């Protein structure tokens, strides 16, 4: 048995708990980018990334034994985001709902896209980000969010239609035309 008291099986692909630091260094930027797309803001994305890494550290023995630790971390990140959104939604429902956000005329596509993504419900937003930003298959998104493949397909289709309607004419945002 190794010095740290963990059996070889419990150490997983990344080895002993000390290797969590190496994992966190290599994965933090990718997790942050996904979190930013989910949350829509830098501060919330940093918080979500830190919460995800804290959960990964807390359960490092199990996480390091996963076949695909990046997918495991992305699952933790997405489920943490959805759980926090559900908590916030319950708090908001206790009070009057604010009016819909004003549709501003944004010059920058990035700002416009982030604004449009913010208008999607949390679960639909997670599906769009995982499916199209993370380039995940329908099957993996369905498995990650614990729903059927047809739900992923229909929600993504509806969400993309909503985004297209909100963003207006596609030729305005096209590059090179």
C-alpha positions as CSV (number, residue, x, y, z in Angstrom):
1,X,0.0,0.0,0.0
2,X,1.3,3.5,-0.8
3,X,2.4,6.0,1.9
4,X,-0.8,7.9,1.7
5,X,-2.9,4.9,2.7
6,X,-4.8,4.7,-0.6
7,X,-4.9,1.5,-2.5
8,X,-3.9,1.5,-6.1
9,X,-7.5,1.2,-7.2
10,X,-8.6,4.3,-5.2
11,X,-5.8,6.4,-6.7
12,X,-7.3,6.2,-10.2
13,X,-5.7,7.6,-13.3
14,X,-4.5,10.8,-11.6
15,X,-2.9,9.0,-8.7
16,X,-2.8,10.2,-5.1
17,X,-4.8,13.2,-3.9
18,X,-1.8,15.4,-4.4
19,X,-2.4,15.1,-8.1
20,X,-5.6,17.0,-7.7
21,X,-3.5,20.1,-7.9
22,X,-2.2,19.1,-11.3
23,X,-5.7,18.3,-12.5
24,X,-7.0,21.6,-11.2
25,X,-4.2,23.5,-13.0
26,X,-4.8,21.8,-16.3
27,X,-8.6,21.9,-16.2
28,X,-9.4,25.2,-14.6
29,X,-9.4,27.3,-17.8
30,X,-11.6,24.9,-19.7
31,X,-14.1,24.6,-16.8
32,X,-14.1,28.4,-16.5
33,X,-15.0,28.9,-20.2
34,X,-17.9,26.5,-20.0
35,X,-19.0,28.1,-16.7
36,X,-18.8,31.5,-18.3
37,X,-21.2,30.4,-21.1
38,X,-23.6,28.9,-18.6
39,X,-23.6,31.8,-16.2
40,X,-23.1,34.7,-18.5
41,X,-20.8,36.6,-16.3
42,X,-17.2,36.4,-15.1
43,X,-17.9,36.5,-11.3
44,X,-20.5,33.9,-11.4
45,X,-18.3,31.7,-13.7
46,X,-15.4,32.0,-11.3
47,X,-17.7,31.0,-8.4
48,X,-19.1,28.1,-10.3
49,X,-15.6,26.9,-11.3
50,X,-14.4,27.1,-7.7
51,X,-17.4,25.3,-6.4
52,X,-16.9,22.6,-9.0
53,X,-13.2,22.2,-8.1
54,X,-14.1,22.1,-4.4
55,X,-16.6,19.3,-5.1
56,X,-14.0,17.5,-7.2
57,X,-11.5,17.8,-4.3
58,X,-14.0,16.6,-1.8
59,X,-14.7,13.5,-3.8
60,X,-11.3,13.1,-5.4
61,X,-10.9,9.4,-4.7
62,X,-14.0,8.6,-6.6
63,X,-13.4,11.3,-9.3
64,X,-9.8,10.3,-10.0
65,X,-11.0,6.7,-10.6
66,X,-13.4,7.9,-13.4
67,X,-12.6,6.7,-16.9
68,X,-12.9,10.3,-18.3
69,X,-12.1,12.8,-15.6
70,X,-12.8,15.8,-17.8
71,X,-16.3,14.5,-18.5
72,X,-16.8,13.8,-14.8
73,X,-15.7,17.4,-14.0
74,X,-18.0,18.8,-16.7
75,X,-20.9,16.8,-15.2
76,X,-20.2,18.2,-11.8
77,X,-20.0,21.7,-13.2
78,X,-23.3,21.4,-15.1
79,X,-25.2,19.8,-12.3
80,X,-23.9,22.4,-9.8
81,X,-25.0,25.2,-12.2
82,X,-28.5,23.7,-12.6
83,X,-28.9,23.1,-8.8
84,X,-27.9,26.8,-8.1
85,X,-30.4,28.0,-10.8
86,X,-33.2,26.0,-9.3
87,X,-32.4,27.5,-5.8
88,X,-32.4,31.0,-7.3
89,X,-35.6,30.3,-9.2
90,X,-37.4,29.3,-6.0
91,X,-36.2,32.5,-4.3
92,X,-37.4,34.6,-7.3
93,X,-40.8,32.9,-7.3
94,X,-41.3,33.9,-3.7
95,X,-41.1,37.5,-4.9
96,X,-42.6,39.3,-7.9
97,X,-40.9,38.3,-11.2
98,X,-39.0,41.2,-12.8
99,X,-40.0,42.3,-16.2
100,X,-38.3,40.8,-19.2
101,X,-34.8,42.2,-19.8
102,X,-34.8,45.1,-22.3
103,X,-33.7,44.1,-25.8
104,X,-30.7,46.3,-26.4
105,X,-29.0,47.1,-29.7
106,X,-25.6,45.5,-29.1
107,X,-22.7,46.2,-31.5
108,X,-20.6,43.3,-30.4
109,X,-21.8,39.8,-31.3
110,X,-20.4,38.3,-28.1
111,X,-22.4,40.6,-25.9
112,X,-25.5,40.0,-28.0
113,X,-25.0,36.2,-27.9
114,X,-24.5,36.3,-24.1
115,X,-27.6,38.3,-23.7
116,X,-29.6,35.9,-25.9
117,X,-28.2,32.9,-24.0
118,X,-29.2,34.6,-20.7
119,X,-32.8,34.6,-21.9
120,X,-33.0,30.8,-22.1
121,X,-34.1,28.7,-19.2
122,X,-31.1,27.1,-17.3
123,X,-31.6,23.6,-18.5
124,X,-32.1,24.6,-22.1
125,X,-29.1,26.9,-21.9
126,X,-27.0,24.0,-20.5
127,X,-28.1,21.8,-23.4
128,X,-27.2,24.4,-26.0
129,X,-23.8,25.1,-24.4
130,X,-22.9,21.4,-24.0
131,X,-24.2,20.5,-27.4
132,X,-22.8,23.3,-29.5
133,X,-20.0,24.9,-27.5
134,X,-18.6,21.7,-25.9
135,X,-19.4,19.8,-29.1
136,X,-21.0,17.0,-27.1
137,X,-23.1,14.3,-28.8
138,X,-26.8,14.2,-28.2
139,X,-26.3,10.9,-26.3
140,X,-23.7,12.4,-23.9
141,X,-25.8,15.5,-23.2
142,X,-28.8,13.3,-22.5
143,X,-26.7,11.1,-20.2
144,X,-25.2,14.1,-18.4
145,X,-28.5,15.8,-17.8
146,X,-30.4,12.6,-17.1
147,X,-33.0,13.0,-19.8
148,X,-33.9,11.3,-23.1
149,X,-32.1,12.0,-26.4
150,X,-35.4,13.2,-27.9
151,X,-35.7,15.8,-25.1
152,X,-32.2,17.1,-25.9
153,X,-33.0,17.3,-29.6
154,X,-36.3,19.1,-29.1
155,X,-35.0,21.5,-26.4
156,X,-32.0,22.3,-28.5
157,X,-34.2,22.9,-31.6
158,X,-36.5,25.2,-29.7
159,X,-33.7,27.0,-28.0
160,X,-31.9,27.6,-31.3
161,X,-35.1,28.9,-32.9
162,X,-35.6,31.2,-29.9
163,X,-32.0,32.4,-30.2
164,X,-32.4,33.0,-34.0
165,X,-35.6,35.0,-33.4
166,X,-33.9,37.1,-30.8
167,X,-30.7,37.6,-32.7
168,X,-32.6,38.6,-35.9
169,X,-31.2,38.3,-39.3
170,X,-28.3,36.0,-39.5
171,X,-26.6,37.9,-42.3
172,X,-26.0,40.8,-40.0
173,X,-23.7,38.6,-37.8
174,X,-22.1,36.7,-40.6
175,X,-18.4,37.2,-41.2
176,X,-16.8,37.6,-44.5
177,X,-19.9,38.6,-46.5
